[in-house]
Amino acid sequence: MIFCTNHLVDKGVVVDDRLQTSHEAIFAAGDIAEHNGYLYGSWHAAQFQGTIAGLNSIGKDVKFGGIPRSNTLKVLGLDMVSIGQFMAEDGSFMTISNKDENAYFSFTFHDGYLVGSIMLGDTEISGKVKKAIESKANFQELVSGGVNTKEVIDFIKKISLGNSPIKPYNITATFLPGVDLFK
Ligand SMILES: Cc1cc2nc3c(=O)[nH]c(=O)nc-3n(C[C@H](O)[C@H](O)[C@H](O)COP(=O)(O)OP(=O)(O)OC[C@H]3O[C@@H](n4cnc5c(N)ncnc54)[C@H](O)[C@@H]3O)c2cc1C
């Protein structure tokens, strides 16, 4: 209550990229933290932000760049998952999709990276798709020559994406390329 009265609170407790609140000694993570206008409201985000807030609170300098938002729904009895930036914003994005009797897939790419996807009817690979987006797996070569959704799915199944990106020791390789959190 005292915090809310004296510090920056909007939809949640407002934090900057280091997950620091408007009080320099207080960091926030998880459901309470509002970053760039977003309240993530998921266990995955809470754990990842908690790691970053914890590291910053002991003097490290680690930035939270946001994570792809994802939703899982049942639509007319079919499973549907949407992840990240699944609509092309402008001509610099490329979206490919298919539609057959059993499933619909769409994959959106930007600068050779997969940035978003919609899967309807068959969501088995959604975990791998999410990891491919978060880990910035490079699709440049695959998409440069024209590609269909089956080839993208086969590629995602084949590439090694490591373990869960929420494990602290994988953060460097997945969310924050080039930043060594544990120096
Ligand atoms: C019914 C339900 C289902 C969900 N299912 C999913 C799911 O399938 N997948 C998913 O990713 N997320 C799911 N979520 C969301 C997920 O649980 C939260 O995003 C996550 O738990 C947030 O973690 P947190 O540590 O920020 O907050 P919390 O887990 O809420 O932890 C906050 C803790 O602070 C304690 N607390 C509160 N006030 C005080 C106080 N004044 N003093 C001391 N302690 C206090 C609370 O008791 C609580 O233990 C679900 C949430 C709900 C409610």
The ligand as a Gaussian input file, in Angstrom:
#p B3LYP/6-31G(d) Opt

LIG

0 1
 C       -6.168000     -20.794000     -11.554000
 C       -4.901000     -20.381000     -12.217000
 C       -4.358000     -21.173000     -13.226000
 C       -3.173000     -20.790000     -13.856000
 N       -2.661000     -21.586000     -14.845000
 C       -1.531000     -21.224000     -15.450000
 C       -0.961000     -22.044000     -16.470000
 O       -1.499000     -23.090000     -16.833000
 N        0.207000     -21.647000     -17.050000
 C        0.831000     -20.500000     -16.668000
 O        1.901000     -20.173000     -17.223000
 N        0.324000     -19.708000     -15.708000
 C       -0.837000     -20.036000     -15.102000
 N       -1.363000     -19.231000     -14.132000
 C       -0.651000     -17.981000     -13.809000
 C        0.545000     -18.272000     -12.897000
 O        0.117000     -19.033000     -11.778000
 C        1.115000     -16.938000     -12.427000
 O        1.440000     -16.151000     -13.558000
 C        2.372000     -17.139000     -11.597000
 O        2.098000     -17.964000     -10.487000
 C        2.901000     -15.786000     -11.130000
 O        3.914000     -15.978000     -10.176000
 P        4.207000     -14.852000      -9.135000
 O        5.343000     -15.360000      -8.314000
 O        4.345000     -13.545000      -9.809000
 O        2.891000     -14.721000      -8.244000
 P        2.212000     -15.786000      -7.306000
 O        2.478000     -17.180000      -7.750000
 O        0.790000     -15.332000      -7.144000
 O        2.993000     -15.601000      -5.941000
 C        2.771000     -14.470000      -5.122000
 C        2.922000     -14.921000      -3.667000
 O        2.928000     -13.776000      -2.799000
 C        2.108000     -14.047000      -1.691000
 N        1.650000     -12.767000      -1.151000
 C        0.701000     -11.943000      -1.623000
 N        0.602000     -10.869000      -0.862000
 C        1.508000     -10.977000       0.101000
 C        1.881000     -10.169000       1.203000
 N        1.291000      -8.997000       1.448000
 N        2.860000     -10.607000       2.015000
 C        3.474000     -11.791000       1.762000
 N        3.166000     -12.594000       0.737000
 C        2.184000     -12.200000      -0.074000
 C        0.978000     -14.905000      -2.238000
 O        0.376000     -15.660000      -1.210000
 C        1.736000     -15.792000      -3.214000
 O        2.254000     -16.943000      -2.605000
 C       -2.526000     -19.593000     -13.475000
 C       -3.076000     -18.800000     -12.452000
 C       -4.248000     -19.177000     -11.851000
 C       -4.818000     -18.302000     -10.774000

